[in-house]
């Protein structure tokens, strides 16, 4: 039964990701993104990674997707139905991503010991263990992600507010 649920939510996550890329309406793309994140959270639950599922729902689905929706709503000007026009070179993107997928798959499949950890995992993988890793070994990437999200939020606010040009700077040009 869990295999059937896995395939249902894997297909849902992939279909929603496809919807993000192909939707003409940018709001629909943002909602497809939240749906894709939710599908991945269910996949984490199926793998007994409850902490990662909760983080996926809280951070990505709840936080990032909502931030994207608000950023779109604050910065969008004009008609929303045509807010995400089709790119004329999408075929090249499909070719490059397919080649990249094949290259990564070949590296994974040809490396015989990719499933073996260098040291055995002795921990249960609790929230305390993951938080200890995030605040010790992976502190720099964790802080870099926090700074990146803060800069993105500040940029969205600046774009939404608009930059007013003073009268003196217009005359100097």
C-alpha positions as CSV (number, residue, x, y, z in Angstrom):
1,X,0.0,0.0,0.0
2,X,2.8,2.4,0.8
3,X,4.3,1.9,-2.6
4,X,1.0,3.0,-4.2
5,X,0.9,6.1,-2.0
6,X,4.5,6.8,-2.8
7,X,3.9,6.7,-6.6
8,X,0.7,8.9,-6.3
9,X,2.5,11.6,-4.4
10,X,5.7,11.3,-6.4
11,X,3.7,11.8,-9.6
12,X,1.8,14.7,-7.9
13,X,5.0,16.4,-6.9
14,X,6.5,16.0,-10.4
15,X,3.2,17.2,-12.1
16,X,3.1,20.2,-9.8
17,X,6.7,21.0,-10.6
18,X,5.9,20.8,-14.3
19,X,2.9,23.2,-13.6
20,X,5.4,25.7,-12.0
21,X,7.4,25.7,-15.1
22,X,4.7,25.7,-17.8
23,X,1.9,27.9,-16.2
24,X,1.2,31.2,-17.9
25,X,-0.1,32.7,-14.7
26,X,2.6,33.4,-12.2
27,X,0.2,33.1,-9.2
28,X,-0.8,29.6,-10.5
29,X,3.0,28.8,-10.7
30,X,3.4,29.9,-7.0
31,X,0.5,27.7,-6.0
32,X,1.8,24.7,-7.9
33,X,5.1,25.3,-6.1
34,X,3.4,25.0,-2.8
35,X,1.6,21.8,-4.0
36,X,5.0,20.3,-5.1
37,X,6.5,21.1,-1.7
38,X,3.5,19.4,0.0
39,X,4.0,16.3,-2.1
40,X,7.6,16.1,-1.1
41,X,6.6,16.4,2.5
42,X,4.4,13.4,2.1
43,X,7.3,11.5,0.6
44,X,9.3,12.3,3.7
45,X,6.6,10.9,5.9
46,X,6.6,7.7,3.9
47,X,10.4,7.4,4.5
48,X,9.8,7.8,8.3
49,X,11.6,11.2,8.2
50,X,8.9,13.0,10.3
51,X,11.1,15.9,11.3
52,X,12.1,16.6,7.6
53,X,8.4,16.4,6.7
54,X,7.5,18.9,9.3
55,X,10.3,21.2,8.3
56,X,9.3,20.8,4.6
57,X,5.7,21.8,5.5
58,X,6.6,24.7,7.8
59,X,9.6,26.2,6.0
60,X,9.0,25.5,2.4
61,X,5.3,25.1,2.0
62,X,4.3,27.6,4.7
63,X,7.1,30.1,4.6
64,X,8.8,30.2,1.2
65,X,5.6,29.6,-0.9
66,X,3.7,32.3,1.1
67,X,6.6,34.7,0.7
68,X,6.6,34.1,-3.0
69,X,2.9,34.7,-3.2
70,X,3.2,37.9,-1.3
71,X,6.2,39.1,-3.3
72,X,4.3,38.5,-6.5
73,X,1.2,40.3,-5.2
74,X,3.3,43.2,-4.0
75,X,5.4,43.6,-7.1
76,X,3.2,42.6,-9.9
77,X,2.0,45.4,-12.2
78,X,-0.3,44.8,-15.1
79,X,-2.5,41.9,-16.1
80,X,-1.8,38.7,-14.1
81,X,-3.0,36.3,-16.8
82,X,0.0,37.2,-19.0
83,X,2.5,37.6,-16.2
84,X,4.6,34.5,-17.1
85,X,5.2,34.6,-20.9
86,X,6.5,31.6,-22.7
87,X,10.2,31.7,-23.4
88,X,11.2,31.0,-27.0
89,X,14.3,29.0,-26.0
90,X,12.6,26.5,-23.7
91,X,13.7,23.6,-25.9
92,X,17.4,24.4,-25.2
93,X,16.5,24.3,-21.5
94,X,14.8,21.0,-21.9
95,X,17.8,19.6,-23.7
96,X,20.4,20.9,-21.2
97,X,18.3,19.6,-18.2
98,X,17.9,16.2,-19.8
99,X,21.6,15.9,-20.5
100,X,22.3,17.0,-16.9
101,X,19.9,14.4,-15.6
102,X,21.5,11.6,-17.7
103,X,25.0,12.7,-16.5
104,X,24.0,12.6,-12.8
105,X,22.2,9.3,-13.3
106,X,25.3,7.8,-14.9
107,X,27.5,9.0,-12.0
108,X,25.1,7.5,-9.5
109,X,24.6,4.2,-11.3
110,X,28.2,3.6,-12.1
111,X,29.5,4.2,-8.6
112,X,29.0,0.9,-6.9
113,X,29.3,2.0,-3.2
114,X,27.1,5.2,-3.3
115,X,24.8,3.8,-0.6
116,X,27.5,3.0,1.9
117,X,28.2,5.6,4.5
118,X,31.8,6.1,5.5
119,X,30.9,5.7,9.1
120,X,27.8,3.9,10.4
121,X,24.9,6.1,11.4
122,X,24.4,5.3,15.1
123,X,21.9,8.1,15.9
124,X,18.1,7.8,15.6
125,X,17.9,11.0,13.6
126,X,15.9,13.0,16.1
127,X,15.2,16.7,16.0
128,X,18.0,17.2,18.5
129,X,20.5,15.4,16.3
130,X,19.6,17.4,13.2
131,X,19.6,20.7,15.1
132,X,23.0,19.9,16.6
133,X,24.3,19.3,13.0
134,X,22.7,22.5,11.8
135,X,24.3,24.5,14.6
136,X,27.8,22.9,14.4
137,X,29.0,21.2,11.3
138,X,26.6,22.9,8.8
139,X,26.4,26.3,10.5
140,X,27.9,28.3,7.6
141,X,25.4,26.9,4.9
142,X,22.5,27.3,7.4
143,X,23.5,31.0,8.0
144,X,24.1,31.6,4.3
145,X,20.6,30.4,3.5
146,X,19.2,32.7,6.2
147,X,21.1,35.7,4.8
148,X,20.0,34.9,1.3
149,X,16.3,34.7,2.3
150,X,16.6,38.0,4.2
151,X,18.2,39.7,1.2
152,X,15.4,38.3,-1.0
153,X,12.7,39.6,1.3
154,X,14.4,43.1,1.5
155,X,14.6,43.1,-2.3
156,X,10.9,42.3,-2.6
157,X,10.0,45.1,-0.2
158,X,12.2,47.6,-2.2
159,X,10.6,46.5,-5.5
160,X,7.1,46.7,-4.0
161,X,7.7,50.1,-2.5
162,X,9.4,51.5,-5.5
163,X,12.3,53.8,-5.7
164,X,11.5,57.5,-5.9
165,X,13.9,59.6,-7.8
166,X,14.4,63.1,-6.4
167,X,14.0,66.2,-8.6
168,X,17.7,67.2,-8.4
169,X,18.9,63.8,-9.8
170,X,16.6,64.1,-12.8
171,X,18.0,67.6,-13.6
172,X,21.6,66.4,-13.4
173,X,21.0,63.9,-16.1
